[in-house]
Amino acid sequence: MRMSVPKLKGFAVSWFFPPYVGSADLDFFKRIKDSVFSFHVVQAARDMRDERVLRYASADIERFEIRVDHKNPRTEDARSDFKRQCLSIFEARRHEYGFLISHSNEMVSHDVAAEIKRANPSIPWIAYFGDLFVRNPYVKYIPGYPLVQEDIAIERQTLRLADRIIVNNQYQKDLMFCGDLKQYEEKCVVIPHCFDPAMYPSAPQERDDSRFRFVHTGTLYHVKRTAEPLLRAVDRLIEVYPKYRGRFEVVFYGNEPTSHDISVHAFMRNRNAVRFEAPVGYLDSLRIMHEADCLILIDGIFNKAEDDLEVNPFLPGKLMDYMGASRPIMAVTMPKGPTADILKASGNLVADERIDRIAYVMKRYIDRKVMPDYSTYLAYSAAKIGHQMDAVIASVSKVQADVNV
C-alpha cells in the first residue's frame, strides 16, 4: 500500500537521468519515477536520447538540462559549470523544496548537494551512491584517471554530511563505512536496483533459429570483467561434449569488444558459436532479453592480492533488467557478492572464472535442468523499490507515513 504523505518537492541532482539511457540514468529514474513526492531534477544534457522512457513515469518530475562538456565530465571546467548552474536553479526556487536528493555517478552531484546543505542546514539531504568510489577497484586500472583525490574527498564528505545514505547492496555498505567513517553507518539504508514490468513486451517473439540462445547485454571492460572466461568455456564445452556443437549460440550486444576479447574470439576453435552485435537501445534490449533462453551476466573478478577485495561489491543494474524479462540467468562472478547471493536464492547457477565450471553451468542451462523461482524476482520490481525510496525520503522529511524504513 502506498503511503499517504503531503506532496513535498525535492531538488534532485543527478548528472545522469532520462531521456538518456545509460545504466546510471535508468537506475535513479526507476527508483523515483512513481514516487508520491515531486522532483525538480537537474541533469547534464547529452546526445543520445530516447524520449519514450519518460512515458513510464507517473511522478511529477520536471527536468532541467544543463549544457556542459558531457564528453569530458571528469574535468574541473565541466564540474564547475555544472555546479554553478545547479546552484543557480536551486537559488531561484529554494522556497519550493522540502528535501535534497543527489545521485552519483558523477560524484559532482553529491558535491553540489553538500554546498546547498552547508548553506541551508535545515533541509534534509538524501545521497544515493550508485557505486562506491574510495574502494572502487577499477580506478587503478585506468591510467591517468582524473580527479581521484577530489572524488575520494567528496565521498567522505557526503558520508559525514548527508542525513541519509542509500547504497544498493550490503557489500558496498561494508566497504564504504569502515575506519573513521563507520560511525556514520546508522544513516545508511540498503535499497537494491529495480526493473519496471511495464517496459517489457507482453510475450517473446518466435525465433526461426532453434538453437539455445545465451544473451549478454551491456559493456565489458579490458580488465577484470571480460568475455575471455566465457569464450574459453564455449570451446571447453564442445571439446568435452562434441554433440553440443551447433546446439547453442552466445550473443553479445553492446559496445565494441575490447582488443583482448577480439583476439581471444579469433583464436577460438568454435568461434562460430559466438557473435558480437552492435549496441541496441534500452527498450529494444529488454525485448531481446525477453526472447533469450538464458541471460548471461559477467561480473568483475577481483582478488585480495591485486585488489584488496574478497567480494564483488557491485550490484549490476543489468541483473534487475534480466529479472524483469523472467528468464533464467547465469553469472560469471565471485562466490561472494550481491549477484551470487541473488542468483543462488532464485535457483539460478553461478560460476567463478574456472573454465570447467563455466562450461558445466552452460551445459546445465542448455539441457534445461535449471528451473529458477521467478517469484523471487518480484522483490526487485520498481513498485516495491520505489516504495522503499519514498520511505527513506519520508523518514528525513518529518512526514508521517505508515511504513517501516
C-alpha positions as CSV (number, residue, x, y, z in Angstrom):
1,M,0.0,0.0,0.0
2,R,1.4,3.4,-1.0
3,M,1.8,5.8,1.9
4,S,-0.3,8.9,2.3
5,V,2.0,11.9,2.5
6,P,2.0,15.6,1.6
7,K,3.3,16.3,-1.9
8,L,6.7,17.5,-0.9
9,K,9.0,18.6,-3.7
10,G,12.7,17.5,-3.8
11,F,15.6,19.1,-5.5
12,A,17.4,16.2,-7.2
13,V,21.0,16.5,-8.5
14,S,21.8,13.7,-11.0
15,W,24.3,14.1,-13.8
16,F,22.7,11.0,-15.4
17,F,18.9,10.9,-16.0
18,P,16.5,10.1,-18.8
19,P,15.7,10.7,-21.6
20,Y,19.3,9.5,-21.7
21,V,19.5,5.8,-21.3
22,G,22.8,4.6,-19.7
23,S,22.7,2.3,-16.7
24,A,23.2,5.2,-14.3
25,D,20.4,7.3,-15.9
26,L,17.9,4.5,-15.6
27,D,18.9,3.3,-12.2
28,F,18.0,6.6,-10.5
29,F,14.9,7.2,-12.7
30,K,13.3,3.8,-12.0
31,R,13.7,4.4,-8.2
32,I,11.7,7.7,-8.2
33,K,9.5,7.5,-11.4
34,D,6.4,6.6,-9.5
35,S,7.1,8.4,-6.3
36,V,4.5,10.1,-4.2
37,F,6.9,13.0,-4.0
38,S,7.6,15.5,-6.8
39,F,11.0,16.4,-8.1
40,H,13.0,19.1,-9.9
41,V,15.9,17.1,-11.5
42,V,19.0,18.9,-12.7
43,Q,21.0,16.8,-15.1
44,A,23.7,17.1,-17.8
45,A,22.5,17.4,-21.4
46,R,23.9,14.7,-23.7
47,D,23.5,13.5,-27.2
48,M,21.7,10.1,-27.4
49,R,18.1,10.4,-26.2
50,D,15.1,8.1,-26.0
51,E,12.0,10.2,-25.1
52,R,9.9,7.0,-24.8
53,V,11.5,6.2,-21.4
54,L,10.0,9.2,-19.7
55,R,6.5,8.0,-20.5
56,Y,6.9,5.3,-17.9
57,A,6.9,7.8,-15.0
58,S,3.8,8.7,-13.1
59,A,5.5,11.0,-10.6
60,D,5.6,14.8,-11.0
61,I,9.2,15.2,-12.4
62,E,10.4,18.4,-14.0
63,R,13.8,18.3,-15.6
64,F,16.5,21.0,-16.0
65,E,19.1,20.0,-18.6
66,I,22.5,21.7,-18.1
67,R,24.8,22.2,-21.1
68,V,28.3,21.1,-20.1
69,D,31.1,19.2,-21.7
70,H,29.4,15.9,-21.1
71,K,32.0,14.0,-23.2
72,N,34.7,15.1,-20.8
73,P,32.8,15.1,-17.5
74,R,35.9,14.4,-15.3
75,T,37.4,17.9,-15.7
76,E,37.4,20.9,-13.3
77,D,35.8,23.0,-16.0
78,A,32.8,20.7,-16.7
79,R,32.2,20.2,-13.0
80,S,32.4,23.9,-12.1
81,D,29.9,24.7,-15.0
82,F,27.5,22.0,-13.8
83,K,27.8,23.1,-10.2
84,R,27.3,26.8,-10.9
85,Q,24.2,26.2,-13.0
86,C,22.7,23.7,-10.4
87,L,23.2,26.2,-7.6
88,S,21.5,29.0,-9.7
89,I,18.5,26.8,-10.4
90,F,18.2,25.9,-6.7
91,E,18.5,29.5,-5.5
92,A,15.8,30.7,-7.9
93,R,13.3,28.2,-6.4
94,R,14.7,27.4,-3.0
95,H,11.4,28.1,-1.3
96,E,9.8,25.2,-3.2
97,Y,12.0,22.4,-1.9
98,G,11.4,20.2,1.1
99,F,14.4,17.9,0.7
100,L,17.6,17.3,-1.4
101,I,18.5,14.1,-3.1
102,S,21.7,13.5,-5.0
103,H,22.8,10.6,-7.1
104,S,26.3,9.5,-8.3
105,N,27.7,8.8,-10.8
106,E,29.1,11.6,-11.3
107,M,30.4,12.5,-7.9
108,V,29.9,16.2,-8.5
109,S,26.2,15.6,-7.9
110,H,27.0,15.0,-4.2
111,D,29.3,18.0,-4.1
112,V,26.5,20.3,-5.3
113,A,24.2,18.9,-2.7
114,A,26.8,19.3,0.0
115,E,27.2,23.0,-0.8
116,I,23.4,23.5,-0.6
117,K,23.3,21.6,2.7
118,R,26.0,23.8,4.2
119,A,24.1,26.9,3.3
120,N,20.8,25.5,4.3
121,P,21.4,23.1,7.2
122,S,17.7,22.5,7.9
123,I,16.9,21.0,4.5
124,P,17.1,17.2,4.7
125,W,19.6,15.6,2.3
126,I,19.5,12.0,0.9
127,A,22.6,10.9,-1.0
128,Y,22.4,7.8,-3.2
129,F,25.7,6.1,-4.3
130,G,25.3,4.0,-7.5
131,D,28.8,2.7,-6.8
132,L,31.4,3.2,-4.2
133,F,34.5,5.3,-5.1
134,V,37.2,5.1,-2.4
135,R,37.3,1.3,-2.7
136,N,36.4,1.1,-6.4
137,P,38.9,-1.5,-7.7
138,Y,38.7,-0.4,-11.3
139,V,40.2,3.0,-10.8
140,K,43.8,1.9,-10.6
141,Y,43.5,0.1,-13.9
142,I,42.7,3.3,-15.7
143,P,46.0,5.2,-16.3
144,G,45.7,8.9,-15.6
145,Y,42.1,8.7,-14.3
146,P,41.4,12.3,-13.3
147,L,40.1,13.8,-10.1
148,V,40.7,10.7,-8.0
149,Q,41.6,12.6,-4.8
150,E,38.7,15.0,-5.4
151,D,36.2,12.2,-5.6
152,I,37.7,10.5,-2.5
153,A,37.1,13.7,-0.6
154,I,33.5,14.0,-2.0
155,E,32.6,10.5,-0.9
156,R,34.0,11.1,2.6
157,Q,32.3,14.5,2.9
158,T,29.0,13.0,1.8
159,L,29.0,10.2,4.3
160,R,29.6,12.8,7.0
161,L,27.1,15.5,6.0
162,A,24.1,13.7,4.4
163,D,21.1,12.9,6.6
164,R,20.6,9.6,4.8
165,I,22.9,7.5,2.6
166,I,21.4,4.9,0.2
167,V,23.6,2.2,-1.3
168,N,22.4,-0.8,-3.4
169,N,23.9,-3.7,-1.5
170,Q,25.4,-4.8,1.8
171,Y,28.9,-5.4,0.5
172,Q,29.1,-1.9,-0.8
173,K,27.9,-0.6,2.6
174,D,30.5,-2.6,4.5
175,L,33.4,-1.2,2.3
176,M,32.2,2.4,2.4
177,F,31.5,2.6,6.2
178,C,34.8,1.5,7.7
179,G,37.6,3.0,9.7
180,D,36.7,6.5,10.9
181,L,33.6,6.5,8.7
182,K,32.0,3.6,10.5
183,Q,30.4,5.9,13.0
184,Y,28.0,7.1,10.2
185,E,26.7,3.7,9.1
186,E,23.5,4.1,11.1
187,K,22.5,6.7,8.5
188,C,22.8,4.1,5.7
189,V,19.9,2.2,4.1
190,V,20.4,-0.6,1.5
191,I,17.9,-0.4,-1.4
192,P,18.7,-2.5,-4.5
193,H,18.2,-1.7,-8.1
194,C,14.8,-2.5,-9.8
195,F,13.0,-3.3,-13.0
196,D,9.7,-2.0,-14.4
197,P,7.5,-4.8,-15.8
198,A,5.6,-2.3,-17.9
199,M,8.7,-1.7,-20.1
200,Y,8.8,-5.3,-21.4
201,P,6.9,-6.7,-24.3
202,S,3.9,-8.8,-23.3
203,A,5.3,-12.0,-24.9
204,P,8.5,-13.0,-26.6
205,Q,8.5,-13.3,-30.4
206,E,9.0,-16.7,-32.1
207,R,12.5,-17.3,-33.4
208,D,13.4,-19.1,-36.6
209,D,16.6,-20.4,-35.1
210,S,16.0,-23.4,-32.7
211,R,19.5,-23.2,-31.1
212,F,19.6,-22.5,-27.4
213,R,20.5,-18.8,-27.2
214,F,22.6,-17.3,-24.4
215,V,22.5,-13.5,-24.5
216,H,24.7,-10.9,-22.8
217,T,23.9,-7.2,-23.0
218,G,25.9,-4.3,-21.8
219,T,29.6,-3.2,-21.6
220,L,32.6,-5.3,-20.8
221,Y,35.9,-4.0,-19.7
222,H,39.6,-4.5,-20.7
223,V,40.4,-6.0,-17.3
224,K,38.7,-8.0,-14.6
225,R,35.4,-8.1,-16.4
226,T,36.0,-9.6,-19.8
227,A,34.4,-12.1,-22.1
228,E,37.5,-14.3,-22.1
229,P,36.4,-16.9,-19.4
230,L,33.1,-17.4,-21.2
231,L,34.7,-17.7,-24.6
232,R,37.1,-20.3,-23.4
233,A,34.3,-22.2,-21.7
234,V,32.4,-22.4,-25.0
235,D,35.4,-24.2,-26.6
236,R,35.8,-26.4,-23.5
237,L,32.1,-27.4,-23.5
238,I,32.3,-28.5,-27.1
239,E,35.6,-30.3,-26.6
240,V,34.2,-32.4,-23.8
241,Y,30.7,-32.8,-25.4
242,P,31.2,-32.7,-29.2
243,K,27.5,-33.3,-29.8
244,Y,26.7,-29.8,-28.4
245,R,28.4,-28.2,-31.4
246,G,25.6,-26.4,-33.3
247,R,23.1,-26.7,-30.4
248,F,23.7,-23.3,-28.9
249,E,25.0,-19.8,-29.5
250,V,26.2,-16.9,-27.4
251,V,25.3,-13.4,-28.5
252,F,26.9,-10.3,-27.0
253,Y,25.0,-7.0,-27.5
254,G,26.9,-3.9,-26.6
255,N,29.9,-1.6,-27.3
256,E,32.7,-2.9,-29.5
257,P,34.5,-5.6,-27.7
258,T,38.0,-4.9,-26.4
259,S,41.0,-5.8,-28.5
260,H,41.8,-8.6,-26.0
261,D,38.3,-10.2,-26.3
262,I,38.5,-9.9,-30.1
263,S,41.8,-11.7,-30.0
264,V,40.5,-14.5,-27.8
265,H,37.5,-14.9,-30.0
266,A,39.6,-15.0,-33.2
267,F,41.6,-18.0,-31.8
268,M,38.6,-20.0,-30.6
269,R,38.1,-23.4,-32.2
270,N,34.4,-22.9,-32.2
271,R,34.1,-19.1,-32.7
272,N,31.0,-19.6,-34.9
273,A,29.1,-20.3,-31.7
274,V,29.7,-16.8,-30.6
275,R,28.8,-13.5,-32.2
276,F,29.2,-9.8,-31.2
277,E,26.4,-7.5,-32.2
278,A,26.2,-3.7,-32.1
279,P,24.6,-1.9,-29.2
280,V,20.8,-1.6,-29.2
281,G,18.5,0.9,-27.5
282,Y,17.4,0.3,-23.9
283,L,13.8,-0.7,-24.7
284,D,15.0,-2.9,-27.6
285,S,17.4,-4.6,-25.2
286,L,14.5,-5.6,-22.9
287,R,12.8,-7.2,-25.9
288,I,16.0,-9.1,-26.7
289,M,16.3,-10.3,-23.1
290,H,12.7,-11.5,-23.2
291,E,13.5,-13.6,-26.3
292,A,16.6,-15.3,-24.9
293,D,16.8,-18.8,-23.5
294,C,19.3,-17.8,-20.9
295,L,20.8,-14.4,-19.9
296,I,24.5,-14.1,-19.0
297,L,25.9,-11.7,-16.5
298,I,29.7,-11.2,-16.3
299,D,30.9,-9.5,-13.1
300,G,34.4,-8.3,-12.2
301,I,36.6,-11.0,-10.8
302,F,38.8,-9.5,-8.1
303,N,41.2,-10.9,-5.5
304,K,42.9,-10.0,-2.3
305,A,46.4,-9.7,-3.6
306,E,45.7,-7.4,-6.6
307,D,42.6,-5.6,-5.5
308,D,42.4,-5.9,-1.7
309,L,38.9,-7.5,-2.2
310,E,37.5,-10.9,-1.3
311,V,34.0,-10.0,-2.6
312,N,32.5,-8.3,-5.6
313,P,30.9,-5.1,-4.2
314,F,28.9,-4.2,-7.3
315,L,25.2,-4.9,-7.9
316,P,24.7,-4.6,-11.7
317,G,21.5,-2.8,-12.7
318,K,21.6,-5.2,-15.7
319,L,20.8,-8.0,-13.3
320,M,17.4,-6.4,-12.4
321,D,16.7,-5.8,-16.1
322,Y,17.4,-9.5,-16.7
323,M,15.0,-10.5,-13.9
324,G,12.3,-8.3,-15.4
325,A,12.5,-10.4,-18.5
326,S,11.6,-13.5,-16.4
327,R,14.3,-15.6,-17.9
328,P,16.9,-18.0,-16.5
329,I,20.1,-16.2,-15.6
330,M,23.7,-17.5,-15.3
331,A,26.6,-15.4,-14.0
332,V,30.3,-15.5,-14.1
333,T,31.0,-13.8,-10.8
334,M,32.8,-14.2,-7.4
335,P,31.4,-16.6,-4.8
336,K,30.7,-13.7,-2.5
337,G,28.8,-10.6,-3.7
338,P,25.2,-9.4,-4.4
339,T,25.0,-11.1,-7.8
340,A,25.9,-14.5,-6.4
341,D,23.5,-14.1,-3.4
342,I,20.6,-13.1,-5.6
343,L,21.0,-15.8,-8.2
344,K,21.6,-18.6,-5.7
345,A,18.4,-17.5,-3.8
346,S,16.4,-17.7,-7.1
347,G,17.6,-21.1,-8.1
348,N,19.9,-20.0,-10.8
349,L,23.6,-21.1,-11.2
350,V,26.8,-19.1,-10.9
351,A,30.4,-19.8,-11.8
352,D,33.7,-18.3,-10.9
353,E,36.4,-17.8,-13.5
354,R,37.3,-21.6,-13.7
355,I,36.7,-22.6,-17.3
356,D,35.4,-26.1,-16.5
357,R,32.9,-24.7,-14.0
358,I,31.5,-22.2,-16.6
359,A,31.2,-24.9,-19.2
360,Y,29.4,-27.2,-16.8
361,V,26.9,-24.4,-15.8
362,M,26.3,-23.6,-19.5
363,K,25.5,-27.3,-20.2
364,R,23.0,-27.4,-17.3
365,Y,21.1,-24.5,-18.9
366,I,21.3,-25.9,-22.4
367,D,19.9,-29.2,-21.0
368,R,17.1,-27.1,-19.3
369,K,18.0,-28.5,-16.0
370,V,17.8,-25.1,-14.2
371,M,14.4,-24.1,-13.1
372,P,14.5,-20.7,-11.4
373,D,11.9,-19.5,-9.0
374,Y,10.7,-16.4,-10.9
375,S,8.6,-15.3,-7.9
376,T,11.9,-14.2,-6.2
377,Y,12.5,-11.7,-8.9
378,L,9.4,-9.7,-7.9
379,A,11.1,-8.3,-4.8
380,Y,13.1,-6.1,-7.3
381,S,10.1,-4.6,-9.1
382,A,10.0,-0.8,-9.4
383,A,6.8,-0.6,-7.3
384,K,8.5,-2.3,-4.3
385,I,11.8,-0.4,-4.6
386,G,10.0,2.9,-5.2
387,H,8.1,2.4,-2.0
388,Q,11.4,1.9,-0.1
389,M,12.8,5.1,-1.6
390,D,9.7,7.1,-0.6
391,A,10.0,5.7,2.9
392,V,13.6,7.0,3.2
393,I,12.5,10.4,2.0
394,A,9.6,10.5,4.4
395,S,11.9,9.5,7.3
396,V,14.1,12.5,7.0
397,S,11.4,15.0,5.8
398,K,9.4,14.8,9.0
399,V,6.5,13.4,7.1
400,Q,4.2,10.9,8.9
401,A,4.0,7.7,6.9
402,D,2.5,4.3,7.6
403,V,5.7,2.5,6.6
404,N,8.8,1.0,8.2
405,V,12.1,2.2,6.9
